[in-house]
């Protein structure tokens, strides 16, 4: 069964766009829309939490042919001023049976570090 | 596990596009004079497995942290770190987030929080460290 590991209602609702790379990782992009901002003009931290959760979950799911359920996320934020475009990247750090730990990072259009996450995920095999 | 405030100030939330887009609704629980944030889950909030998307929990926890801190400090705050434990899945109904300030410094504050559903089931636990913009 071919599963698109990124697309969900919430993904569309925030305006994400993504594509799978040849190495089974994903490239996720987010154009800045006014509804992603807060009253002080900064991007809501939840936007980057969402981006990292999608990105890490999708990469793990693709590489293990499973659904990845998030158990825990620890997020650090470095710059919430709005930029023109964001991209995210994932590194799988460790797998032990059904449990995976991964790192995710978000960069702006100039490759400045915007946010970073470490997450724990539980794998549920995709039923064919 | 909540922080009470004397006169809740939540008018700034009306001017916050992201909070409005997601449908987070501030509520003042008058019995204890505590501010909480409520969300009625709809299909836009779900992930591919038709469960509440993890980004919604994180957004909601950051929102309640910010609401509680802004009421105490009367100035804007900026998140440095956010920690989220996902404890139970949910996909329908109403969920509510509450928070408590656990360290109230001059320029840095720490907050503890939780999200429960309408039956009182603990959905997520959060904590955060925030810089106070002085």
Interface residues (C-beta under 8 A of the other chain):
Chain A: X3 X4 X5 X6 X7 X8 X9 X10 X11 X13 X14 X34 X35 X36 X37 X38 X39 X40 X42 X44 X45 X46 X47 X49 X50 X51 X53 X54 X57 X67 X69 X70 X71 X72 X73 X74 X75 X76 X77 X80
Chain B: X12 X13 X15 X16 X17 X18 X19 X20 X21 X22 X43 X44 X45 X46 X47 X48 X49 X53 X54 X55 X56 X58 X59 X60 X62 X63 X76 X78 X79 X80 X81 X82 X83 X84 X85 X86 X89
